[in-house]
Amino acid sequence: MCGMSRPILALVGRPNTGKSTLFNRLVGWRKAIVDREPGLTRDRLYGVTEWRGRELTVVDTAGLDLAQGSGDSSRARMEAQTRVAVEEAQVIVFMLDVREGLTPADRDIADMLRRSGVPVVVAANKADDPKQEYFRHELLELGFPDALLVSGQHGIGVDDLLDAVFALLPPPEETPEAEEATARLAIMGRPNVGKSSLLNRLLGDERALVSEEPGTTRDPVDTVLAFDGLPVVLVDTAGIRRRAAARNRLERFSLLRGIRAMERADAVLLVLDASSGVLSQDQHVASYALEAGKGLVLVVNKVDLLERGERRASLWRKRLASEFRFASHAPVVMASATTGEGVGEVLPVALEVVGQRRIRIPTNELNRLLREAFLERPPPSYKGRRLALKYATQASSETPTIVLFVNDVNLLHFAYRRYLENRIRRQYGFAGNPIRIVLRAGSDRDR
């Protein structure tokens, strides 16, 4: 088993230049809210895109308007998050509105990006008519290489943009230490939910610094332990970090360093604070873990702070099934890193999730199962046409991936995709892991 960390691409620009539209185009679905009203992207959004056989983490940031200053606390927080994304990215796509030409805000952002030292690709967005020149000549004044005309809405120039991005990235690096581990587990969660305390309890010593102040953990730290004679790598990620240049503020929403660790992991231990419940950031981390193809275990920590009647695992499983509808297959472990209650279940459950992602379905069994599913509940008809399955196979991927050869790849409705996924889970499990269903156009000859 070998892990490979995805490089990070940050989409940066002033409000309403089409960053979220391009983000949705790259990740393949409408994850970011798109509207004519500027400033809708409050927190960073993360997604995964693939181009020419290589994957890339894409970060959609809030619009920058550096001239407004930091009087508005909400605006200052959004800008702080964008700066974090710039600092952690390997490549930046600087988004401009080619129909409006350069604005003072664009020039301010260009100065900031030049100082960052991160490679920049300029994307002159909203070039819906490639025959028009727009204000392209103005864009060259920024001093960056030739700006690319793109349209995130219509997909124009996106291929050339991705080629330019990948040309600036170093070759992919393997992580050979992962080959020696039975499983690699990333411990993630909001600041001060007890990630380091959980790590210490799992290790049986005080290797990770524990503090009541959020942000003690600065960088991901790998620790190897033997569990039932098997080597397991635990990664305690930075829930929050201080920077020398910003000692007076805490970057409470910085997840990028943790995401780097996540992408090298087999599964994520998402630590939740039982005393504060589930917050949107918890859901964001879980969503990205599954989108990145990783296993997921929900660890409800600090149960010692709850009343006895509120500690029941059945109660929390029902509650989390509602809060994490997209991850209802993820197992739940109730624990207290302080008292040790339930901690002994964490590694066995996590290793079971890792084992489940390595299940291989015999091709004949998979085809029999899916044909039965199609017969019992035929796909919905669309414009007089219905999805027809020709053949199915499981791809040789770390993430459980089922490839369907069908008559038309555009006929699979999301509800029917969920139905097929549930049928596969009912038969083969894959507990705690996403199941990717990939469609390919094919015929009976593909057999």
Summary of the structure (lengths in Angstrom):
residues: 447
radius of gyration: 23.3
end to end distance: 29.4
largest distance: 69.2
contacts: 1413
relative contact order: 0.09
helix: 36%
strand: 23%
